Amino acid sequence: MLDLYIKDGCPYCAKQMQEFDREGVAYRVYNVSRDAAALKKVKEVYGADKVPVVVEDGKVKAVGYRGQG
């Protein structure tokens, strides 16, 4: 299962979720707009400064929609 970090109002985050849903990819959503711990983790652990962030087994797979961060 993938971890997906998103924020409120992000059209790229919505596109990423739609793509995963269409492809049947299992994922957990963490909203950095509402979850301070998730925001801290995205910045400090994953080194990301934009969303969406896709993480698999603790490793960043993509930053930005389709990795175009």
All heavy atoms as TSV, in Angstrom:
chain	resi	resn	atom	element	x	y	z
A	1	MET	N	N	0.843	-1.187	0.000
A	1	MET	CA	C	0.000	0.000	0.000
A	1	MET	C	C	0.882	1.242	0.000
A	1	MET	O	O	1.897	1.301	0.680
A	1	MET	CB	C	-0.918	0.011	1.214
A	1	MET	CG	C	-1.773	1.261	1.257
A	1	MET	SD	S	-3.001	1.321	2.564
A	1	MET	CE	C	-4.071	0.011	2.092
A	2	LEU	N	N	0.467	2.240	-0.774
A	2	LEU	CA	C	1.191	3.496	-0.864
A	2	LEU	C	C	0.665	4.490	0.166
A	2	LEU	O	O	-0.493	4.420	0.572
A	2	LEU	CB	C	1.017	4.102	-2.257
A	2	LEU	CG	C	1.506	3.292	-3.440
A	2	LEU	CD1	C	1.165	3.996	-4.740
A	2	LEU	CD2	C	2.992	3.044	-3.341
A	3	ASP	N	N	1.522	5.422	0.561
A	3	ASP	CA	C	1.113	6.565	1.368
A	3	ASP	C	C	1.104	7.766	0.431
A	3	ASP	O	O	2.063	7.975	-0.328
A	3	ASP	CB	C	2.089	6.816	2.512
A	3	ASP	CG	C	2.050	5.709	3.553
A	3	ASP	OD1	O	0.995	5.072	3.701
A	3	ASP	OD2	O	3.072	5.492	4.212
A	4	LEU	N	N	0.033	8.536	0.469
A	4	LEU	CA	C	-0.114	9.698	-0.387
A	4	LEU	C	C	-0.342	10.925	0.486
A	4	LEU	O	O	-1.296	10.982	1.254
A	4	LEU	CB	C	-1.293	9.506	-1.347
A	4	LEU	CG	C	-1.616	10.668	-2.281
A	4	LEU	CD1	C	-0.450	10.934	-3.232
A	4	LEU	CD2	C	-2.893	10.378	-3.056
A	5	TYR	N	N	0.565	11.882	0.371
A	5	TYR	CA	C	0.469	13.126	1.123
A	5	TYR	C	C	-0.103	14.189	0.198
A	5	TYR	O	O	0.423	14.408	-0.902
A	5	TYR	CB	C	1.849	13.538	1.649
A	5	TYR	CG	C	2.361	12.593	2.705
A	5	TYR	CD1	C	2.995	11.408	2.357
A	5	TYR	CD2	C	2.173	12.859	4.054
A	5	TYR	CE1	C	3.449	10.514	3.316
A	5	TYR	CE2	C	2.617	11.977	5.032
A	5	TYR	CZ	C	3.255	10.805	4.649
A	5	TYR	OH	O	3.690	9.932	5.622
A	6	ILE	N	N	-1.171	14.828	0.652
A	6	ILE	CA	C	-1.886	15.822	-0.150
A	6	ILE	C	C	-2.126	17.066	0.690
A	6	ILE	O	O	-1.834	17.081	1.891
A	6	ILE	CB	C	-3.240	15.262	-0.652
A	6	ILE	CG1	C	-4.159	14.984	0.540
A	6	ILE	CG2	C	-3.044	14.022	-1.514
A	6	ILE	CD1	C	-5.612	14.797	0.166
A	7	LYS	N	N	-2.692	18.115	0.049
A	7	LYS	CA	C	-3.155	19.271	0.815
A	7	LYS	C	C	-4.495	19.719	0.250
A	7	LYS	O	O	-4.833	19.405	-0.900
A	7	LYS	CB	C	-2.142	20.410	0.795
A	7	LYS	CG	C	-2.000	21.116	-0.518
A	7	LYS	CD	C	-1.035	22.289	-0.391
A	7	LYS	CE	C	-0.954	23.038	-1.700
A	7	LYS	NZ	N	-0.084	24.191	-1.619
A	8	ASP	N	N	-5.229	20.448	1.047
A	8	ASP	CA	C	-6.539	20.959	0.639
A	8	ASP	C	C	-6.411	21.827	-0.607
A	8	ASP	O	O	-5.488	22.647	-0.712
A	8	ASP	CB	C	-7.172	21.788	1.758
A	8	ASP	CG	C	-7.619	20.953	2.940
A	8	ASP	OD1	O	-7.817	19.726	2.774
A	8	ASP	OD2	O	-7.771	21.526	4.039
A	9	GLY	N	N	-7.328	21.650	-1.549
A	9	GLY	CA	C	-7.401	22.503	-2.724
A	9	GLY	C	C	-6.365	22.240	-3.793
A	9	GLY	O	O	-6.271	23.002	-4.748
A	10	CYS	N	N	-5.601	21.188	-3.674
A	10	CYS	CA	C	-4.540	20.884	-4.642
A	10	CYS	C	C	-5.110	20.083	-5.812
A	10	CYS	O	O	-5.489	18.925	-5.636
A	10	CYS	CB	C	-3.429	20.099	-3.961
A	10	CYS	SG	S	-2.187	19.450	-5.091
A	11	PRO	N	N	-5.165	20.679	-7.018
A	11	PRO	CA	C	-5.724	19.952	-8.161
A	11	PRO	C	C	-4.860	18.760	-8.578
A	11	PRO	O	O	-5.379	17.761	-9.066
A	11	PRO	CB	C	-5.781	21.004	-9.267
A	11	PRO	CG	C	-4.762	22.019	-8.888
A	11	PRO	CD	C	-4.732	22.027	-7.381
A	12	TYR	N	N	-3.560	18.850	-8.356
A	12	TYR	CA	C	-2.669	17.750	-8.710
A	12	TYR	C	C	-2.853	16.568	-7.757
A	12	TYR	O	O	-2.747	15.411	-8.160
A	12	TYR	CB	C	-1.220	18.218	-8.737
A	12	TYR	CG	C	-1.017	19.317	-9.743
A	12	TYR	CD1	C	-0.823	20.630	-9.331
A	12	TYR	CD2	C	-1.073	19.054	-11.105
A	12	TYR	CE1	C	-0.674	21.644	-10.254
A	12	TYR	CE2	C	-0.920	20.064	-12.030
A	12	TYR	CZ	C	-0.721	21.356	-11.605
A	12	TYR	OH	O	-0.577	22.365	-12.527
A	13	CYS	N	N	-3.153	16.880	-6.510
A	13	CYS	CA	C	-3.435	15.827	-5.534
A	13	CYS	C	C	-4.711	15.086	-5.939
A	13	CYS	O	O	-4.767	13.858	-5.894
A	13	CYS	CB	C	-3.584	16.416	-4.139
A	13	CYS	SG	S	-2.092	17.244	-3.532
A	14	ALA	N	N	-5.728	15.847	-6.345
A	14	ALA	CA	C	-6.987	15.243	-6.788
A	14	ALA	C	C	-6.753	14.360	-8.006
A	14	ALA	O	O	-7.288	13.240	-8.085
A	14	ALA	CB	C	-8.010	16.327	-7.104
A	15	LYS	N	N	-5.940	14.828	-8.947
A	15	LYS	CA	C	-5.630	14.022	-10.137
A	15	LYS	C	C	-4.919	12.733	-9.753
A	15	LYS	O	O	-5.186	11.675	-10.316
A	15	LYS	CB	C	-4.746	14.812	-11.106
A	15	LYS	CG	C	-5.470	15.843	-11.895
A	15	LYS	CD	C	-4.512	16.505	-12.877
A	15	LYS	CE	C	-5.202	17.561	-13.690
A	15	LYS	NZ	N	-4.309	18.135	-14.701
A	16	GLN	N	N	-3.974	12.833	-8.797
A	16	GLN	CA	C	-3.234	11.643	-8.370
A	16	GLN	C	C	-4.174	10.620	-7.741
A	16	GLN	O	O	-4.085	9.430	-8.032
A	16	GLN	CB	C	-2.131	12.021	-7.387
A	16	GLN	CG	C	-1.221	10.872	-7.011
A	16	GLN	CD	C	-0.368	10.422	-8.174
A	16	GLN	OE1	O	0.573	11.098	-8.549
A	16	GLN	NE2	N	-0.694	9.292	-8.758
A	17	MET	N	N	-5.093	11.087	-6.895
A	17	MET	CA	C	-6.048	10.173	-6.268
A	17	MET	C	C	-6.969	9.549	-7.316
A	17	MET	O	O	-7.232	8.345	-7.263
A	17	MET	CB	C	-6.860	10.894	-5.194
A	17	MET	CG	C	-6.038	11.201	-3.960
A	17	MET	SD	S	-7.009	11.841	-2.576
A	17	MET	CE	C	-7.442	13.460	-3.176
A	18	GLN	N	N	-7.430	10.332	-8.276
A	18	GLN	CA	C	-8.284	9.798	-9.347
A	18	GLN	C	C	-7.545	8.733	-10.148
A	18	GLN	O	O	-8.111	7.691	-10.489
A	18	GLN	CB	C	-8.747	10.922	-10.274
A	18	GLN	CG	C	-9.742	11.852	-9.645
A	18	GLN	CD	C	-9.994	13.100	-10.478
A	18	GLN	OE1	O	-9.335	13.334	-11.485
A	18	GLN	NE2	N	-10.944	13.919	-10.041
A	19	GLU	N	N	-6.278	8.988	-10.433
A	19	GLU	CA	C	-5.476	8.024	-11.184
A	19	GLU	C	C	-5.315	6.722	-10.399
A	19	GLU	O	O	-5.494	5.637	-10.948
A	19	GLU	CB	C	-4.113	8.629	-11.492
A	19	GLU	CG	C	-3.258	7.789	-12.412
A	19	GLU	CD	C	-1.987	8.512	-12.784
A	19	GLU	OE1	O	-2.071	9.551	-13.488
A	19	GLU	OE2	O	-0.910	8.043	-12.379
A	20	PHE	N	N	-4.978	6.831	-9.120
A	20	PHE	CA	C	-4.847	5.636	-8.290
A	20	PHE	C	C	-6.169	4.875	-8.211
A	20	PHE	O	O	-6.193	3.644	-8.309
A	20	PHE	CB	C	-4.373	5.996	-6.883
A	20	PHE	CG	C	-2.902	6.322	-6.771
A	20	PHE	CD1	C	-2.421	6.969	-5.657
A	20	PHE	CD2	C	-1.999	5.970	-7.759
A	20	PHE	CE1	C	-1.071	7.267	-5.520
A	20	PHE	CE2	C	-0.644	6.263	-7.643
A	20	PHE	CZ	C	-0.190	6.913	-6.513
A	21	ASP	N	N	-7.276	5.598	-8.040
A	21	ASP	CA	C	-8.588	4.958	-7.964
A	21	ASP	C	C	-8.912	4.225	-9.266
A	21	ASP	O	O	-9.374	3.083	-9.251
A	21	ASP	CB	C	-9.685	5.982	-7.659
A	21	ASP	CG	C	-9.599	6.543	-6.244
A	21	ASP	OD1	O	-8.938	5.927	-5.389
A	21	ASP	OD2	O	-10.204	7.604	-6.008
A	22	ARG	N	N	-8.646	4.863	-10.384
A	22	ARG	CA	C	-8.920	4.274	-11.694
A	22	ARG	C	C	-8.087	3.003	-11.917
A	22	ARG	O	O	-8.553	2.031	-12.488
A	22	ARG	CB	C	-8.616	5.319	-12.778
A	22	ARG	CG	C	-9.058	4.961	-14.158
A	22	ARG	CD	C	-8.941	6.112	-15.161
A	22	ARG	NE	N	-7.642	6.770	-15.166
A	22	ARG	CZ	C	-7.390	7.996	-14.712
A	22	ARG	NH1	N	-8.361	8.732	-14.214
A	22	ARG	NH2	N	-6.186	8.515	-14.765
A	23	GLU	N	N	-6.841	3.039	-11.423
A	23	GLU	CA	C	-5.932	1.903	-11.604
A	23	GLU	C	C	-6.076	0.844	-10.517
A	23	GLU	O	O	-5.427	-0.198	-10.581
A	23	GLU	CB	C	-4.491	2.408	-11.649
A	23	GLU	CG	C	-4.208	3.281	-12.855
A	23	GLU	CD	C	-2.833	3.920	-12.812
A	23	GLU	OE1	O	-2.086	3.722	-11.829
A	23	GLU	OE2	O	-2.499	4.622	-13.786
A	24	GLY	N	N	-6.904	1.109	-9.514
A	24	GLY	CA	C	-7.101	0.150	-8.429
A	24	GLY	C	C	-5.929	0.071	-7.466
A	24	GLY	O	O	-5.727	-0.951	-6.811
A	25	VAL	N	N	-5.162	1.142	-7.362
A	25	VAL	CA	C	-4.006	1.190	-6.465
A	25	VAL	C	C	-4.488	1.497	-5.042
A	25	VAL	O	O	-5.247	2.443	-4.824
A	25	VAL	CB	C	-3.006	2.274	-6.929
A	25	VAL	CG1	C	-1.872	2.437	-5.930
A	25	VAL	CG2	C	-2.473	1.951	-8.315
A	26	ALA	N	N	-4.036	0.705	-4.095
A	26	ALA	CA	C	-4.386	0.925	-2.688
A	26	ALA	C	C	-3.465	1.994	-2.106
A	26	ALA	O	O	-2.244	1.942	-2.305
A	26	ALA	CB	C	-4.241	-0.370	-1.907
A	27	TYR	N	N	-4.055	2.957	-1.394
A	27	TYR	CA	C	-3.254	4.025	-0.802
A	27	TYR	C	C	-3.943	4.580	0.429
A	27	TYR	O	O	-5.144	4.503	0.576
A	27	TYR	CB	C	-2.976	5.138	-1.825
A	27	TYR	CG	C	-4.207	5.853	-2.326
A	27	TYR	CD1	C	-4.629	7.048	-1.759
A	27	TYR	CD2	C	-4.957	5.339	-3.380
A	27	TYR	CE1	C	-5.756	7.716	-2.223
A	27	TYR	CE2	C	-6.081	5.989	-3.851
A	27	TYR	CZ	C	-6.476	7.179	-3.267
A	27	TYR	OH	O	-7.595	7.819	-3.720
A	28	ARG	N	N	-3.109	5.143	1.316
A	28	ARG	CA	C	-3.591	5.856	2.505
A	28	ARG	C	C	-3.323	7.332	2.271
A	28	ARG	O	O	-2.253	7.688	1.777
A	28	ARG	CB	C	-2.802	5.430	3.748
A	28	ARG	CG	C	-3.177	4.105	4.321
A	28	ARG	CD	C	-2.317	3.827	5.559
A	28	ARG	NE	N	-0.930	3.652	5.162
A	28	ARG	CZ	C	-0.279	2.491	5.167
A	28	ARG	NH1	N	-0.866	1.404	5.567
A	28	ARG	NH2	N	0.975	2.421	4.777
A	29	VAL	N	N	-4.258	8.172	2.651
A	29	VAL	CA	C	-4.126	9.614	2.444
A	29	VAL	C	C	-3.765	10.302	3.759
A	29	VAL	O	O	-4.371	10.038	4.800
A	29	VAL	CB	C	-5.442	10.206	1.896
A	29	VAL	CG1	C	-5.363	11.722	1.832
A	29	VAL	CG2	C	-5.760	9.629	0.538
A	30	TYR	N	N	-2.786	11.181	3.661
A	30	TYR	CA	C	-2.396	12.048	4.774
A	30	TYR	C	C	-2.512	13.478	4.269
A	30	TYR	O	O	-1.864	13.847	3.285
A	30	TYR	CB	C	-0.958	11.764	5.220
A	30	TYR	CG	C	-0.770	10.363	5.728
A	30	TYR	CD1	C	-0.384	9.343	4.870
A	30	TYR	CD2	C	-0.990	10.051	7.061
A	30	TYR	CE1	C	-0.215	8.048	5.330
A	30	TYR	CE2	C	-0.835	8.750	7.535
A	30	TYR	CZ	C	-0.437	7.753	6.651
A	30	TYR	OH	O	-0.281	6.476	7.111
A	31	ASN	N	N	-3.327	14.278	4.934
A	31	ASN	CA	C	-3.562	15.645	4.500
A	31	ASN	C	C	-2.681	16.592	5.314
A	31	ASN	O	O	-2.931	16.816	6.494
A	31	ASN	CB	C	-5.037	16.007	4.662
A	31	ASN	CG	C	-5.385	17.329	4.052
A	31	ASN	OD1	O	-4.599	18.262	4.059
A	31	ASN	ND2	N	-6.599	17.428	3.527
A	32	VAL	N	N	-1.668	17.157	4.666
A	32	VAL	CA	C	-0.727	18.024	5.371
A	32	VAL	C	C	-1.347	19.364	5.760
A	32	VAL	O	O	-0.782	20.081	6.592
A	32	VAL	CB	C	0.582	18.231	4.565
A	32	VAL	CG1	C	1.267	16.908	4.308
A	32	VAL	CG2	C	0.333	18.974	3.269
A	33	SER	N	N	-2.498	19.700	5.191
A	33	SER	CA	C	-3.197	20.929	5.580
A	33	SER	C	C	-3.862	20.778	6.943
A	33	SER	O	O	-4.089	21.773	7.634
A	33	SER	CB	C	-4.284	21.277	4.556
A	33	SER	OG	O	-3.739	21.534	3.294
A	34	ARG	N	N	-4.171	19.551	7.303
A	34	ARG	CA	C	-4.918	19.296	8.537
A	34	ARG	C	C	-4.141	18.508	9.583
A	34	ARG	O	O	-4.585	18.381	10.712
A	34	ARG	CB	C	-6.193	18.518	8.207
A	34	ARG	CG	C	-7.078	19.233	7.222
A	34	ARG	CD	C	-8.229	18.388	6.827
A	34	ARG	NE	N	-8.943	18.996	5.703
A	34	ARG	CZ	C	-10.055	18.534	5.214
A	34	ARG	NH1	N	-10.601	17.455	5.730
A	34	ARG	NH2	N	-10.631	19.140	4.203
A	35	ASP	N	N	-3.003	17.949	9.185
A	35	ASP	CA	C	-2.244	17.054	10.059
A	35	ASP	C	C	-0.812	17.573	10.186
A	35	ASP	O	O	0.003	17.378	9.284
A	35	ASP	CB	C	-2.274	15.648	9.450
A	35	ASP	CG	C	-1.583	14.590	10.286
A	35	ASP	OD1	O	-0.798	14.945	11.188
A	35	ASP	OD2	O	-1.817	13.402	10.030
A	36	ALA	N	N	-0.522	18.243	11.287
A	36	ALA	CA	C	0.798	18.840	11.494
A	36	ALA	C	C	1.907	17.796	11.487
A	36	ALA	O	O	3.008	18.050	10.994
A	36	ALA	CB	C	0.813	19.630	12.804
A	37	ALA	N	N	1.637	16.617	12.028
A	37	ALA	CA	C	2.649	15.555	12.047
A	37	ALA	C	C	2.973	15.090	10.625
A	37	ALA	O	O	4.134	14.824	10.301
A	37	ALA	CB	C	2.174	14.381	12.899
A	38	ALA	N	N	1.954	15.011	9.782
A	38	ALA	CA	C	2.175	14.607	8.384
A	38	ALA	C	C	2.984	15.670	7.652
A	38	ALA	O	O	3.893	15.340	6.876
A	38	ALA	CB	C	0.841	14.373	7.681
A	39	LEU	N	N	2.690	16.942	7.898
A	39	LEU	CA	C	3.443	18.028	7.272
A	39	LEU	C	C	4.908	17.968	7.690
A	39	LEU	O	O	5.817	18.084	6.857
A	39	LEU	CB	C	2.840	19.380	7.644
A	39	LEU	CG	C	3.572	20.614	7.118
A	39	LEU	CD1	C	3.611	20.629	5.600
A	39	LEU	CD2	C	2.913	21.880	7.658
A	40	LYS	N	N	5.140	17.771	8.970
A	40	LYS	CA	C	6.507	17.675	9.478
A	40	LYS	C	C	7.239	16.500	8.844
A	40	LYS	O	O	8.392	16.633	8.425
A	40	LYS	CB	C	6.474	17.538	11.001
A	40	LYS	CG	C	7.833	17.501	11.645
A	40	LYS	CD	C	7.735	17.454	13.153
A	40	LYS	CE	C	9.134	17.418	13.741
A	40	LYS	NZ	N	9.127	17.418	15.188
A	41	LYS	N	N	6.573	15.359	8.747
A	41	LYS	CA	C	7.201	14.169	8.166
A	41	LYS	C	C	7.545	14.385	6.702
A	41	LYS	O	O	8.634	14.023	6.251
A	41	LYS	CB	C	6.265	12.967	8.318
A	41	LYS	CG	C	6.901	11.661	7.930
A	41	LYS	CD	C	6.010	10.492	8.303
A	41	LYS	CE	C	6.729	9.179	8.122
A	41	LYS	NZ	N	5.916	8.051	8.574
A	42	VAL	N	N	6.634	14.978	5.951
A	42	VAL	CA	C	6.870	15.229	4.525
A	42	VAL	C	C	8.100	16.114	4.338
A	42	VAL	O	O	8.923	15.863	3.460
A	42	VAL	CB	C	5.609	15.850	3.888
A	42	VAL	CG1	C	5.909	16.891	2.845
A	42	VAL	CG2	C	4.774	14.782	3.243
A	43	LYS	N	N	8.225	17.123	5.170
A	43	LYS	CA	C	9.349	18.048	5.035
A	43	LYS	C	C	10.652	17.466	5.570
A	43	LYS	O	O	11.676	17.511	4.898
A	43	LYS	CB	C	9.036	19.361	5.762
A	43	LYS	CG	C	8.006	20.205	5.066
A	43	LYS	CD	C	7.799	21.499	5.803
A	43	LYS	CE	C	6.888	22.414	5.015
A	43	LYS	NZ	N	6.791	23.733	5.623
A	44	GLU	N	N	10.606	16.934	6.794
A	44	GLU	CA	C	11.835	16.525	7.470
A	44	GLU	C	C	12.310	15.128	7.088
A	44	GLU	O	O	13.509	14.911	6.942
A	44	GLU	CB	C	11.649	16.620	8.980
A	44	GLU	CG	C	11.460	18.056	9.453
A	44	GLU	CD	C	11.247	18.186	10.942
A	44	GLU	OE1	O	11.362	17.174	11.674
A	44	GLU	OE2	O	10.949	19.312	11.392
A	45	VAL	N	N	11.401	14.199	6.930
A	45	VAL	CA	C	11.799	12.823	6.627
A	45	VAL	C	C	11.956	12.613	5.124
A	45	VAL	O	O	12.930	12.019	4.661
A	45	VAL	CB	C	10.793	11.801	7.211
A	45	VAL	CG1	C	11.149	10.383	6.815
A	45	VAL	CG2	C	10.732	11.933	8.731
A	46	TYR	N	N	10.994	13.126	4.352
A	46	TYR	CA	C	11.000	12.878	2.912
A	46	TYR	C	C	11.617	14.012	2.108
A	46	TYR	O	O	11.848	13.872	0.906
A	46	TYR	CB	C	9.586	12.574	2.417
A	46	TYR	CG	C	8.992	11.366	3.090
A	46	TYR	CD1	C	7.728	11.403	3.654
A	46	TYR	CD2	C	9.694	10.174	3.186
A	46	TYR	CE1	C	7.184	10.297	4.286
A	46	TYR	CE2	C	9.167	9.060	3.818
A	46	TYR	CZ	C	7.910	9.133	4.363
A	46	TYR	OH	O	7.376	8.032	4.980
A	47	GLY	N	N	11.883	15.150	2.735
A	47	GLY	CA	C	12.537	16.253	2.057
A	47	GLY	C	C	11.722	16.888	0.947
A	47	GLY	O	O	12.271	17.492	0.025
A	48	ALA	N	N	10.410	16.763	1.019
A	48	ALA	CA	C	9.532	17.289	-0.023
A	48	ALA	C	C	9.029	18.674	0.358
A	48	ALA	O	O	8.722	18.935	1.514
A	48	ALA	CB	C	8.361	16.347	-0.253
A	49	ASP	N	N	8.928	19.542	-0.639
A	49	ASP	CA	C	8.408	20.882	-0.389
A	49	ASP	C	C	7.150	21.155	-1.194
A	49	ASP	O	O	6.687	22.278	-1.272
A	49	ASP	CB	C	9.469	21.934	-0.685
A	49	ASP	CG	C	9.935	21.909	-2.131
A	49	ASP	OD1	O	9.585	20.979	-2.874
A	49	ASP	OD2	O	10.665	22.839	-2.520
A	50	LYS	N	N	6.612	20.112	-1.833
A	50	LYS	CA	C	5.347	20.227	-2.562
A	50	LYS	C	C	4.623	18.897	-2.531
A	50	LYS	O	O	5.218	17.885	-2.177
A	50	LYS	CB	C	5.576	20.711	-3.990
A	50	LYS	CG	C	6.462	19.810	-4.815
A	50	LYS	CD	C	6.790	20.411	-6.148
A	50	LYS	CE	C	7.757	21.501	-5.937
A	50	LYS	NZ	N	8.494	22.033	-6.963
A	51	VAL	N	N	3.371	18.928	-2.886
A	51	VAL	CA	C	2.537	17.725	-2.906
A	51	VAL	C	C	1.974	17.550	-4.312
A	51	VAL	O	O	2.008	18.502	-5.095
A	51	VAL	CB	C	1.395	17.837	-1.866
A	51	VAL	CG1	C	1.944	17.750	-0.465
A	51	VAL	CG2	C	0.565	19.084	-2.050
A	52	PRO	N	N	1.467	16.414	-4.652
A	52	PRO	CA	C	1.386	15.210	-3.845
A	52	PRO	C	C	2.751	14.537	-3.673
A	52	PRO	O	O	3.637	14.695	-4.513
A	52	PRO	CB	C	0.445	14.312	-4.643
A	52	PRO	CG	C	0.613	14.743	-6.061
A	52	PRO	CD	C	0.881	16.223	-5.994
A	53	VAL	N	N	2.892	13.804	-2.590
A	53	VAL	CA	C	4.080	13.003	-2.335
A	53	VAL	C	C	3.618	11.560	-2.220
A	53	VAL	O	O	2.729	11.247	-1.433
A	53	VAL	CB	C	4.802	13.441	-1.042
A	53	VAL	CG1	C	6.008	12.555	-0.776
A	53	VAL	CG2	C	5.218	14.900	-1.130
A	54	VAL	N	N	4.227	10.694	-3.029
A	54	VAL	CA	C	3.896	9.271	-3.024
A	54	VAL	C	C	5.050	8.531	-2.360
A	54	VAL	O	O	6.204	8.671	-2.780
A	54	VAL	CB	C	3.680	8.737	-4.456
A	54	VAL	CG1	C	3.338	7.253	-4.427
A	54	VAL	CG2	C	2.591	9.526	-5.174
A	55	VAL	N	N	4.720	7.742	-1.335
A	55	VAL	CA	C	5.731	6.999	-0.577
A	55	VAL	C	C	5.360	5.524	-0.579
A	55	VAL	O	O	4.201	5.165	-0.348
A	55	VAL	CB	C	5.820	7.532	0.878
A	55	VAL	CG1	C	6.814	6.728	1.688
A	55	VAL	CG2	C	6.180	9.008	0.886
A	56	GLU	N	N	6.354	4.688	-0.838
A	56	GLU	CA	C	6.151	3.239	-0.803
A	56	GLU	C	C	7.236	2.626	0.051
A	56	GLU	O	O	8.433	2.842	-0.198
A	56	GLU	CB	C	6.202	2.656	-2.214
A	56	GLU	CG	C	5.934	1.164	-2.256
A	56	GLU	CD	C	5.887	0.607	-3.669
A	56	GLU	OE1	O	6.543	1.169	-4.558
A	56	GLU	OE2	O	5.199	-0.391	-3.867
A	57	ASP	N	N	6.839	1.872	1.076
A	57	ASP	CA	C	7.782	1.223	1.986
A	57	ASP	C	C	8.808	2.198	2.558
A	57	ASP	O	O	9.997	1.891	2.661
A	57	ASP	CB	C	8.497	0.063	1.285
A	57	ASP	CG	C	7.555	-1.050	0.861
A	57	ASP	OD1	O	6.563	-1.297	1.582
A	57	ASP	OD2	O	7.799	-1.664	-0.192
A	58	GLY	N	N	8.335	3.408	2.899
A	58	GLY	CA	C	9.208	4.390	3.515
A	58	GLY	C	C	10.119	5.138	2.553
A	58	GLY	O	O	10.949	5.936	2.986
A	59	LYS	N	N	9.988	4.885	1.261
A	59	LYS	CA	C	10.825	5.544	0.264
A	59	LYS	C	C	9.965	6.393	-0.664
A	59	LYS	O	O	8.921	5.944	-1.134
A	59	LYS	CB	C	11.589	4.507	-0.552
A	59	LYS	CG	C	12.577	3.725	0.275
A	59	LYS	CD	C	13.397	2.803	-0.583
A	59	LYS	CE	C	14.454	2.142	0.276
A	59	LYS	NZ	N	14.261	0.755	0.479
A	60	VAL	N	N	10.426	7.595	-0.939
A	60	VAL	CA	C	9.692	8.500	-1.820
A	60	VAL	C	C	9.737	7.969	-3.245
A	60	VAL	O	O	10.802	7.710	-3.793
A	60	VAL	CB	C	10.281	9.929	-1.769
A	60	VAL	CG1	C	9.590	10.828	-2.779
A	60	VAL	CG2	C	10.169	10.502	-0.376
A	61	LYS	N	N	8.549	7.798	-3.818
A	61	LYS	CA	C	8.433	7.351	-5.209
A	61	LYS	C	C	8.240	8.538	-6.143
A	61	LYS	O	O	8.650	8.484	-7.294
A	61	LYS	CB	C	7.257	6.374	-5.378
A	61	LYS	CG	C	7.347	5.127	-4.527
A	61	LYS	CD	C	8.568	4.321	-4.791
A	61	LYS	CE	C	8.396	3.456	-6.013
A	61	LYS	NZ	N	9.544	2.620	-6.324
A	62	ALA	N	N	7.591	9.596	-5.668
A	62	ALA	CA	C	7.341	10.760	-6.499
A	62	ALA	C	C	7.012	11.970	-5.633
A	62	ALA	O	O	6.340	11.845	-4.623
A	62	ALA	CB	C	6.190	10.494	-7.456
A	63	VAL	N	N	7.484	13.125	-6.088
A	63	VAL	CA	C	7.105	14.405	-5.499
A	63	VAL	C	C	6.504	15.215	-6.640
A	63	VAL	O	O	7.136	15.385	-7.674
A	63	VAL	CB	C	8.320	15.149	-4.894
A	63	VAL	CG1	C	7.900	16.535	-4.402
A	63	VAL	CG2	C	8.928	14.349	-3.764
A	64	GLY	N	N	5.277	15.680	-6.436
A	64	GLY	CA	C	4.564	16.345	-7.510
A	64	GLY	C	C	3.800	15.311	-8.323
A	64	GLY	O	O	4.086	14.118	-8.263
A	65	TYR	N	N	2.810	15.769	-9.048
A	65	TYR	CA	C	1.982	14.866	-9.836
A	65	TYR	C	C	2.821	14.185	-10.905
A	65	TYR	O	O	3.494	14.841	-11.690
A	65	TYR	CB	C	0.828	15.629	-10.474
A	65	TYR	CG	C	-0.074	14.773	-11.329
A	65	TYR	CD1	C	-0.779	13.712	-10.782
A	65	TYR	CD2	C	-0.219	15.020	-12.675
A	65	TYR	CE1	C	-1.598	12.926	-11.556
A	65	TYR	CE2	C	-1.042	14.250	-13.466
A	65	TYR	CZ	C	-1.733	13.192	-12.901
A	65	TYR	OH	O	-2.558	12.409	-13.676
A	66	ARG	N	N	2.814	12.861	-10.881
A	66	ARG	CA	C	3.599	12.027	-11.794
A	66	ARG	C	C	5.087	12.326	-11.711
A	66	ARG	O	O	5.816	12.219	-12.689
A	66	ARG	CB	C	3.103	12.175	-13.226
A	66	ARG	CG	C	1.713	11.616	-13.425
A	66	ARG	CD	C	1.363	11.549	-14.855
A	66	ARG	NE	N	0.106	10.816	-15.023
A	66	ARG	CZ	C	-0.477	10.656	-16.180
A	66	ARG	NH1	N	0.066	11.143	-17.268
A	66	ARG	NH2	N	-1.593	9.974	-16.248
A	67	GLY	N	N	5.522	12.722	-10.533
A	67	GLY	CA	C	6.939	12.972	-10.307
A	67	GLY	C	C	7.460	14.242	-10.935
A	67	GLY	O	O	8.661	14.463	-11.002
A	68	GLN	N	N	6.557	15.089	-11.397
A	68	GLN	CA	C	6.969	16.325	-12.045
A	68	GLN	C	C	6.954	17.474	-11.049
A	68	GLN	O	O	6.288	18.475	-11.240
A	68	GLN	CB	C	6.076	16.612	-13.254
A	68	GLN	CG	C	6.188	15.539	-14.303
A	68	GLN	CD	C	5.256	15.763	-15.473
A	68	GLN	OE1	O	4.643	16.809	-15.617
A	68	GLN	NE2	N	5.146	14.760	-16.309
A	69	GLY	N	N	7.662	17.271	-9.955
A	69	GLY	CA	C	7.695	18.271	-8.903
A	69	GLY	C	C	8.633	19.324	-9.239
A	69	GLY	O	O	8.876	20.352	-8.917
